[in-house]
Amino acid sequence: MKILTTPVECFANLPDFPWEPRYDPIPDGAGGQLRIAAIDAGPTDAEPVLMMHGEPSWSFLYRKMIPGIIAAGHRAVAPDLVGFGRSDKPSALDDYSYQRHVDWMTAWLRELDLARITLFCQDWGGLIGLRLAAENPDRFERIIVANTFLPTGEMPVSDAFLNWREYATTVEDFHVGGVIKGGTVRTLPEDIVDAYNAPFPDDSYKAGVRIFPALVPVKPEDPGAAANKAAWEVLQAWDKPVLTAFSDSDPITRGADLLFQSIVPGCRGQDHVTIVDAGHFLQEDKGEELAEVVVRFIEANPLGG
């Protein structure tokens, strides 16, 4: 497995993102190692809020949420998935699979020995994060589900998604910042767009970005579908607190919040929220508001409460 690492100078002068990452080595699944980068801010002995990004963003997406979470006395942990951000990037498309992503992040979770976790997950951060919670339930205390789902291949797939999958793997210039810009309600300044492009100085670094849509299970026999179905079985018995915080302007995941609320026991009695005037990347549109949602949710559901 050939591993690429984005040069550190690509991340110079990131706007409103002062935190330096920690780097932790994990097995790459092919006899070697790779490093996962993560923002780890706030008191190290506090309950961690694990914020997991999706496609094609990185931990920069959480820069508006981290200050509010730290100010409330919590530990803010925002990893870059393998192939994204400042984490290492296997260079071949077939280096990536859904299961490998879960395995990589499970190894990282155990390397940091995170526990008492409040998970905030969006997009692929949910496809991976919800698997982490279902497969390591003793480490997780609360879950906030935002603009995400856990597909099993049993529901019809939209033409829009199939077109997106085709675009990601075939377009000559995959403009990461442009994709983020297209998934927000507010107009992004050019320095923010540039920051989303920063991890990918050229196309050789984009294998993980390009392959992600093709890893979504769209048929029951697809890789990942059976494991996701098993995760749903765990979630359908999950009685620890679960909150949905979906935006009002995301055509990709619209309605999935109602499904979580209807079948996950931990959703009962929670003050579920709709984030108004926010797109698919709601952390970019309303990050400060989301931080307040996270803090209130934790306060309303204390450990042992």
PyMOL commands that set and color helices and strands:
alter all, ss='L'
color gray80, all
select helices_A, chain A and resi 8-11+59-62+66-71+93-95+98-112+124-135+137-139+159-170+176-182+190-197+203-205+207-215+225-235+256-263+265-267+282-300
alter helices_A, ss='H'
color red, helices_A
select strands_A, chain A and resi 3-4+22-27+33-41+48-52+75-79+89-90+117-122+140-146+242-247+273-275
alter strands_A, ss='S'
color yellow, strands_A
deselect
rebuild
show_as cartoon
